[in-house]
Amino acid sequence: MEHFFKLKERGTNVRTEMIAGMTTFMTMAYILAVNPNILGAAGMDTGAVFTATALASALASFCMALLTNMPFVLSAGMGLNAYFAYTVVLGMGYSWQVALAAVFVEGIIFIALSLTNVREAIFNAIPATLKIAVSVGIGLFICFIGLQNAKIVVDSPTLVGLFRFKASLADGTFSSAGMSALLALIGTLITALLVVKNVKGNILLGILATWLLGIICQLTGLYVPNPQAGFYSVIPSALVSMPASIAPTFLKMDFSAPLLDFIVIIFAFLFVDIFDTLGTLIGCASKADMLDTDGKLPKIRGALLADSIGTTAGACLGTSTITTFVESSSGIAEGGRTGLTAVVSGALFLLALFLSPLFLTIPAFATAPALIVVGFFMMQQVAKIDWNNQLLAIPAFICITAMVFMYSISEGIAFGIISYTALHAACGKARAVTPLMYVLALVFILKYVLI
């Protein structure tokens, strides 16, 4: 294991990698519950989607470990699964079989782009300042996701606002929604204390401690599950179950859609996946100090290929686009530096097939503190931006804010690249920008105009 994963060379050990892998899995295990629900709205068999998601996640994570020896974990991308179900199927009226075919073709195109260095060239073309901004933006983005998952931040007349604890006491929802938000806040303090005390495995311990508090609260009646409102029991009803068959979704792709419409669907999947993946790799690699002195990521081709293989295999099995998860940063924050982290997470995805009642019981309020604290870790990269150089700092700021307020990694990258190239050109520094950056800026502009 030492020889294959080069643990000592990366400054890590088996115990650290095991904790990192478990932490990453715990923070992203929600996808096993969410993805079947989303794709189920498109008419897909939810049991088959659960099995397909677990299998595709494990396969892609193993590929990441074998091809790159990096601690990145993959699963069905949030946002892309919603586009699959609510836009392509329910909005455009295509069958889920056609949508799966589009994902399959996207995966094949991605494999070709990865092997021909196109995606690697895009990664390398992004300036160092924007790469730092992407890392910071992702940190704030996943912190925001954690706050939303725990219902600490909710919809309000001002778009978002703090959960109203007093109002929940009055309308009788405190025992579910209120306790969920309160437990997440307590869990964040517990995790923060473990971080300050430099306790090994602090994020994973924070998740488990918050979950245990939730179990105690449910047993004492302080927390009352309300499935209709999205608050579920935190006590597993069983430990072992047999995985559902993937027969209802396996190799069910349908390529009969009109060519032009099919191309539009593929392009939408392709575009978002390219820049979500690149953004995630930039953010997580920056956090792990894996970028070289030129801001390049060694073995990025393997990382992109693992993503592509996962997407292609996922379509065959019956799930939406597989992509690198930003939650990988939680394992990196625990010290994960090699592919062993990805192997551990992948193995847990396989184990989840037989222990689904246990893993699906991990509450959002228990994983939210992990995402919030990881956001803090990634925010530290902001000090590396030269704020005295406005020509570089303003596009970085735009990238960060767009990523959070537009709720999209790819939108943050898009606005960062457009503003970077436009400002350089307007300030007479056009030659300081690579030709590929101009191409990317034009592509992003055309995307907003045409789609």
C-alpha positions as CSV (number, residue, x, y, z in Angstrom):
1,M,0.0,0.0,0.0
2,E,2.9,2.4,0.8
3,H,4.6,1.6,-2.5
4,F,1.4,2.0,-4.6
5,F,0.0,5.1,-2.9
6,K,3.3,6.7,-1.9
7,L,2.0,7.6,1.5
8,K,5.2,8.8,3.1
9,E,6.1,10.9,0.1
10,R,2.8,12.7,0.4
11,G,3.2,13.2,4.2
12,T,0.3,10.9,5.2
13,N,-0.4,7.4,6.5
14,V,-3.0,4.7,6.3
15,R,-5.0,5.9,9.3
16,T,-5.2,9.5,8.0
17,E,-6.3,8.3,4.6
18,M,-8.9,6.0,6.1
19,I,-10.3,8.9,8.2
20,A,-10.2,11.2,5.2
21,G,-12.1,8.7,3.0
22,M,-14.8,8.1,5.6
23,T,-15.2,11.9,6.1
24,T,-15.6,12.5,2.4
25,F,-18.1,9.7,2.1
26,M,-20.1,10.9,5.1
27,T,-20.3,14.5,3.8
28,M,-21.6,13.3,0.4
29,A,-23.6,10.2,1.3
30,Y,-26.7,12.4,1.0
31,I,-26.4,11.9,-2.8
32,L,-27.6,8.3,-2.4
33,A,-30.9,9.6,-1.1
34,V,-31.2,12.8,-3.1
35,N,-30.3,11.5,-6.6
36,P,-33.0,8.7,-6.7
37,N,-35.6,11.3,-5.5
38,I,-34.7,13.8,-8.3
39,L,-34.4,11.2,-11.1
40,G,-37.5,9.5,-9.8
41,A,-39.4,12.6,-10.7
42,A,-38.5,11.9,-14.3
43,G,-40.1,8.5,-14.0
44,M,-37.0,6.4,-13.3
45,D,-37.1,3.5,-10.8
46,T,-35.7,4.9,-7.6
47,G,-34.3,1.6,-6.3
48,A,-32.4,1.1,-9.6
49,V,-31.1,4.7,-9.5
50,F,-29.8,4.2,-5.9
51,T,-27.9,1.1,-7.0
52,A,-26.6,2.7,-10.2
53,T,-25.5,5.8,-8.2
54,A,-23.6,3.8,-5.7
55,L,-21.9,1.6,-8.3
56,A,-21.0,4.5,-10.6
57,S,-19.6,6.5,-7.7
58,A,-17.5,3.6,-6.6
59,L,-16.2,2.8,-10.1
60,A,-15.3,6.5,-10.8
61,S,-13.6,6.9,-7.4
62,F,-11.5,3.8,-7.9
63,C,-10.5,5.1,-11.4
64,M,-9.5,8.4,-9.8
65,A,-7.3,6.5,-7.3
66,L,-5.7,4.2,-10.0
67,L,-5.2,6.8,-12.7
68,T,-4.0,9.7,-10.5
69,N,-3.4,8.7,-6.9
70,M,-5.4,11.7,-5.8
71,P,-8.0,12.0,-3.0
72,F,-10.9,13.2,-5.1
73,V,-14.2,11.3,-4.9
74,L,-16.9,11.3,-7.5
75,S,-20.7,10.8,-7.7
76,A,-23.8,12.0,-9.5
77,G,-23.5,15.8,-9.8
78,M,-26.1,18.0,-8.1
79,G,-27.5,20.5,-10.6
80,L,-26.8,18.2,-13.5
81,N,-29.3,15.6,-12.1
82,A,-31.9,18.4,-11.7
83,Y,-31.3,19.6,-15.3
84,F,-31.7,15.9,-16.3
85,A,-35.1,15.5,-14.6
86,Y,-36.7,18.9,-14.5
87,T,-35.5,20.5,-17.7
88,V,-34.8,17.7,-20.2
89,V,-37.5,15.3,-19.1
90,L,-40.3,17.3,-17.4
91,G,-39.5,20.6,-19.2
92,M,-38.6,19.6,-22.8
93,G,-40.8,16.5,-22.7
94,Y,-38.1,13.9,-23.6
95,S,-38.1,10.5,-22.0
96,W,-35.5,9.7,-19.3
97,Q,-34.1,7.2,-21.8
98,V,-33.2,10.0,-24.2
99,A,-31.7,12.0,-21.3
100,L,-29.5,9.0,-20.4
101,A,-28.4,8.7,-24.0
102,A,-27.3,12.4,-23.9
103,V,-25.3,11.7,-20.8
104,F,-23.7,8.7,-22.4
105,V,-22.6,10.6,-25.5
106,E,-21.4,13.4,-23.2
107,G,-19.2,10.9,-21.4
108,I,-17.8,9.6,-24.7
109,I,-17.0,13.2,-25.8
110,F,-15.4,13.8,-22.4
111,I,-13.1,10.8,-22.8
112,A,-12.0,12.1,-26.2
113,L,-11.4,15.6,-24.9
114,S,-9.4,14.2,-21.9
115,L,-7.2,12.0,-24.2
116,T,-6.6,14.9,-26.5
117,N,-5.5,17.4,-23.8
118,V,-8.4,19.8,-24.5
119,R,-9.7,19.8,-20.9
120,E,-6.1,19.9,-19.6
121,A,-5.3,22.9,-21.8
122,I,-8.4,24.7,-20.4
123,F,-7.3,24.0,-16.8
124,N,-3.7,25.2,-17.5
125,A,-5.0,28.4,-19.3
126,I,-6.8,29.7,-16.3
127,P,-4.5,32.3,-14.5
128,A,-3.2,31.6,-11.0
129,T,-5.2,34.4,-9.5
130,L,-8.5,33.0,-10.8
131,K,-7.5,29.5,-9.6
132,I,-7.1,30.9,-6.1
133,A,-10.5,32.7,-6.5
134,V,-12.1,29.4,-7.6
135,S,-10.8,27.7,-4.5
136,V,-12.1,30.5,-2.2
137,G,-15.5,30.7,-4.1
138,I,-16.0,26.9,-3.7
139,G,-15.3,27.3,0.0
140,L,-18.0,29.9,0.4
141,F,-20.2,27.8,-2.0
142,I,-20.1,24.6,0.1
143,C,-20.4,26.6,3.3
144,F,-23.7,28.0,1.8
145,I,-24.8,24.5,0.9
146,G,-24.2,23.4,4.4
147,L,-26.2,26.3,5.8
148,Q,-29.1,25.5,3.5
149,N,-29.0,21.7,4.1
150,A,-29.3,22.3,7.8
151,K,-32.1,24.9,7.2
152,I,-30.1,27.5,9.1
153,V,-30.4,29.7,6.0
154,V,-33.9,29.6,4.4
155,D,-36.0,31.3,1.8
156,S,-37.2,34.8,2.9
157,P,-38.6,38.0,1.4
158,T,-34.9,39.0,1.0
159,L,-34.2,35.8,-1.0
160,V,-32.4,34.2,1.9
161,G,-32.5,34.7,5.6
162,L,-31.8,33.2,9.0
163,F,-34.2,30.5,10.2
164,R,-36.9,32.1,12.5
165,F,-36.6,30.2,15.7
166,K,-39.3,32.2,17.5
167,A,-41.7,31.8,14.7
168,S,-41.1,28.0,14.6
169,L,-42.0,27.8,18.4
170,A,-45.2,29.6,17.6
171,D,-46.3,27.4,14.7
172,G,-45.2,24.1,16.1
173,T,-42.3,23.3,13.7
174,F,-39.5,23.8,16.2
175,S,-39.3,20.1,17.1
176,S,-38.4,19.3,13.5
177,A,-37.1,22.3,11.6
178,G,-36.0,24.3,14.6
179,M,-34.1,21.4,16.3
180,S,-32.5,20.5,12.9
181,A,-31.1,24.1,12.6
182,L,-30.1,24.2,16.3
183,L,-28.3,20.9,16.2
184,A,-26.4,22.0,13.1
185,L,-25.3,25.2,15.0
186,I,-24.2,23.1,18.0
187,G,-22.5,20.7,15.7
188,T,-20.6,23.5,14.0
189,L,-19.3,24.7,17.4
190,I,-18.3,21.2,18.4
191,T,-16.4,20.7,15.1
192,A,-14.8,24.1,15.4
193,L,-13.6,23.3,19.0
194,L,-12.1,20.0,17.7
195,V,-10.3,21.9,15.0
196,V,-9.0,24.5,17.4
197,K,-7.8,21.7,19.7
198,N,-6.2,20.1,16.7
199,V,-7.9,16.7,17.3
200,K,-7.2,14.2,14.7
201,G,-10.2,13.3,12.6
202,N,-12.0,16.5,13.8
203,I,-14.5,16.8,10.9
204,L,-15.5,13.1,11.0
205,L,-15.8,13.3,14.8
206,G,-17.9,16.4,14.4
207,I,-20.3,14.6,12.1
208,L,-20.6,11.6,14.4
209,A,-21.0,13.8,17.6
210,T,-23.8,15.8,15.9
211,W,-25.5,12.7,14.7
212,L,-25.4,11.2,18.2
213,L,-26.9,14.4,19.7
214,G,-29.7,14.1,17.1
215,I,-30.3,10.5,18.2
216,I,-30.5,11.5,21.8
217,C,-32.9,14.4,20.9
218,Q,-35.2,12.0,19.0
219,L,-35.2,9.5,21.8
220,T,-36.1,12.2,24.3
221,G,-38.8,13.8,22.0
222,L,-36.9,17.0,21.5
223,Y,-36.5,16.2,17.8
224,V,-39.6,14.8,16.0
225,P,-39.2,13.6,12.4
226,N,-41.5,15.1,9.9
227,P,-40.9,13.3,6.5
228,Q,-43.5,15.5,4.7
229,A,-41.4,18.6,5.5
230,G,-38.1,16.8,4.8
231,F,-37.0,15.9,8.3
232,Y,-36.4,12.2,8.7
233,S,-35.7,9.8,11.6
234,V,-32.0,9.8,12.6
235,I,-32.2,6.4,14.1
236,P,-31.7,3.5,11.5
237,S,-34.7,1.3,11.1
238,A,-32.4,-1.6,10.2
239,L,-28.7,-2.2,9.4
240,V,-28.7,-4.6,6.4
241,S,-30.7,-4.6,3.2
242,M,-30.2,-6.2,-0.2
243,P,-29.5,-3.8,-3.1
244,A,-32.2,-3.1,-5.6
245,S,-31.8,-4.5,-9.2
246,I,-30.5,-2.1,-11.8
247,A,-32.5,-3.9,-14.5
248,P,-35.1,-1.1,-14.9
249,T,-32.4,1.4,-15.9
250,F,-29.5,-0.7,-17.2
251,L,-28.6,0.1,-20.9
252,K,-31.9,1.8,-21.4
253,M,-30.5,4.7,-23.5
254,D,-32.7,6.0,-26.4
255,F,-31.0,7.8,-29.3
256,S,-34.1,8.5,-31.2
257,A,-34.4,12.3,-30.4
258,P,-34.2,14.8,-33.2
259,L,-30.5,15.5,-33.9
260,L,-30.5,19.3,-33.3
261,D,-32.4,19.0,-30.0
262,F,-30.1,16.1,-29.0
263,I,-27.0,18.2,-29.6
264,V,-28.4,21.1,-27.5
265,I,-29.1,18.7,-24.6
266,I,-25.6,17.2,-24.9
267,F,-23.9,20.6,-25.0
268,A,-25.7,21.8,-21.9
269,F,-24.6,18.7,-20.0
270,L,-21.1,19.0,-21.5
271,F,-20.6,22.7,-20.7
272,V,-21.7,22.6,-17.1
273,D,-19.8,19.4,-16.4
274,I,-16.5,20.7,-17.9
275,F,-16.3,23.8,-15.7
276,D,-17.9,22.3,-12.6
277,T,-15.2,19.6,-12.7
278,L,-12.4,21.9,-13.5
279,G,-13.5,24.3,-10.7
280,T,-13.7,21.5,-8.2
281,L,-10.3,20.1,-9.2
282,I,-8.8,23.6,-8.9
283,G,-10.3,24.2,-5.5
284,C,-9.5,20.8,-4.0
285,A,-6.0,20.7,-5.5
286,S,-5.3,24.2,-4.1
287,K,-6.4,23.2,-0.7
288,A,-4.2,20.1,-0.8
289,D,-1.2,22.1,-2.2
290,M,-1.1,19.8,-5.3
291,L,-0.7,22.5,-7.9
292,D,2.9,23.0,-9.1
293,T,4.8,26.3,-9.3
294,D,3.1,27.0,-12.7
295,G,-0.4,26.4,-11.2
296,K,-0.7,23.1,-13.1
297,L,-2.1,19.9,-11.6
298,P,0.1,16.9,-12.3
299,K,-1.8,13.9,-13.7
300,I,-4.8,16.0,-14.4
301,R,-5.5,14.0,-17.5
302,G,-6.1,10.9,-15.4
303,A,-8.4,12.9,-13.1
304,L,-10.5,14.1,-16.1
305,L,-10.5,10.6,-17.6
306,A,-11.8,9.2,-14.3
307,D,-14.6,11.7,-14.5
308,S,-15.4,10.8,-18.1
309,I,-15.4,7.1,-17.4
310,G,-17.7,7.5,-14.5
311,T,-20.2,9.5,-16.6
312,T,-20.2,7.0,-19.4
313,A,-20.5,4.0,-17.0
314,G,-23.2,5.9,-15.0
315,A,-25.3,6.4,-18.1
316,C,-25.1,2.7,-18.8
317,L,-26.1,1.8,-15.3
318,G,-28.8,4.3,-15.1
319,T,-27.8,7.6,-13.5
320,S,-27.1,11.2,-14.4
321,T,-23.6,12.8,-15.0
322,I,-20.9,11.6,-12.6
323,T,-18.5,14.4,-11.5
324,T,-15.9,15.2,-8.9
325,F,-17.5,16.4,-5.7
326,V,-16.6,19.6,-3.9
327,E,-17.1,17.6,-0.7
328,S,-13.8,15.9,-1.5
329,S,-12.3,18.9,0.3
330,S,-13.6,17.6,3.6
331,G,-11.4,14.6,3.3
332,I,-8.5,16.8,2.2
333,A,-9.0,18.9,5.2
334,E,-8.6,15.7,7.3
335,G,-5.2,15.1,5.7
336,G,-6.2,12.9,2.7
337,R,-3.5,13.3,0.1
338,T,-3.6,10.1,-2.0
339,G,-5.8,7.8,-4.0
340,L,-6.3,5.7,-0.8
341,T,-8.8,8.3,0.3
342,A,-10.8,7.8,-2.9
343,V,-10.6,4.0,-2.5
344,V,-12.0,4.1,1.0
345,S,-14.9,6.4,-0.1
346,G,-15.5,4.1,-3.1
347,A,-15.6,1.0,-0.9
348,L,-18.1,2.7,1.4
349,F,-20.3,3.4,-1.6
350,L,-20.3,-0.3,-2.3
351,L,-20.9,-1.1,1.3
352,A,-23.8,1.3,1.3
353,L,-25.6,-1.0,-1.2
354,F,-26.0,-3.5,1.7
355,L,-26.1,-1.0,4.6
356,S,-28.4,1.6,3.0
357,P,-30.7,2.0,6.0
358,L,-27.6,3.1,8.1
359,F,-26.0,5.4,5.6
360,L,-29.3,7.0,4.4
361,T,-30.0,7.9,8.0
362,I,-27.1,10.3,8.3
363,P,-29.0,13.6,8.8
364,A,-28.2,16.9,6.9
365,F,-27.8,18.7,10.2
366,A,-24.8,16.3,11.0
367,T,-23.0,16.9,7.7
368,A,-23.7,20.6,7.5
369,P,-21.0,21.5,10.2
370,A,-18.4,19.7,8.1
371,L,-19.2,21.7,5.0
372,I,-19.2,25.0,7.0
373,V,-15.8,24.2,8.6
374,V,-14.3,23.1,5.3
375,G,-15.6,26.4,3.8
376,F,-13.4,28.1,6.5
377,F,-10.4,26.1,5.5
378,M,-10.8,26.9,1.8
379,M,-11.4,30.6,2.5
380,Q,-7.9,30.9,3.9
381,Q,-6.6,30.9,0.3
382,V,-8.0,34.4,-0.2
383,A,-4.8,35.8,1.4
384,K,-2.9,34.6,-1.6
385,I,-4.7,37.1,-3.9
386,D,-2.8,40.3,-4.5
387,W,-5.5,42.8,-3.6
388,N,-3.3,45.7,-4.4
389,N,-3.3,44.7,-8.1
390,Q,-6.8,45.7,-9.0
391,L,-6.4,44.3,-12.5
392,L,-6.1,40.8,-11.0
393,A,-8.1,41.3,-7.9
394,I,-11.3,42.5,-9.4
395,P,-11.8,39.5,-11.7
396,A,-11.0,37.3,-8.7
397,F,-13.6,39.1,-6.6
398,I,-16.2,38.7,-9.4
399,C,-15.4,35.0,-9.7
400,I,-15.9,34.4,-6.0
401,T,-19.1,36.4,-5.6
402,A,-20.6,35.0,-8.8
403,M,-20.0,31.4,-7.7
404,V,-21.8,32.0,-4.4
405,F,-24.6,34.3,-5.3
406,M,-25.4,32.5,-8.6
407,Y,-25.1,29.2,-6.9
408,S,-22.9,27.7,-9.6
409,I,-19.2,26.8,-9.8
410,S,-19.3,27.1,-13.6
411,E,-21.0,30.5,-13.5
412,G,-18.3,31.8,-11.2
413,I,-15.6,30.6,-13.6
414,A,-17.4,32.1,-16.5
415,F,-17.7,35.6,-15.0
416,G,-14.2,35.4,-13.8
417,I,-12.8,34.6,-17.2
418,I,-14.9,37.1,-19.0
419,S,-14.0,39.9,-16.6
420,Y,-10.3,39.0,-16.6
421,T,-10.0,39.1,-20.4
422,A,-12.2,42.2,-20.8
423,L,-10.3,44.2,-18.2
424,H,-6.9,43.2,-19.6
425,A,-8.0,44.1,-23.1
426,A,-9.4,47.5,-22.0
427,C,-6.3,48.3,-20.0
428,G,-3.9,47.7,-22.9
429,K,-2.7,44.4,-21.5
430,A,-4.3,42.2,-24.1
431,R,-1.0,40.3,-24.8
432,A,-0.8,39.3,-21.1
433,V,-3.8,37.0,-21.7
434,T,-3.4,33.7,-23.5
435,P,-5.4,33.1,-26.8
436,L,-7.3,30.2,-25.1
437,M,-8.6,32.6,-22.5
438,Y,-10.1,34.8,-25.2
439,V,-11.6,31.7,-26.8
440,L,-13.1,30.7,-23.5
441,A,-14.5,34.2,-22.8
442,L,-16.1,34.2,-26.2
443,V,-17.6,30.8,-25.7
444,F,-19.1,31.9,-22.3
445,I,-20.6,35.0,-23.9
446,L,-22.1,33.0,-26.7
447,K,-23.5,30.6,-24.2
448,Y,-25.4,33.4,-22.4
449,V,-26.6,34.8,-25.7
450,L,-27.7,31.6,-27.3
451,I,-28.8,29.3,-24.4
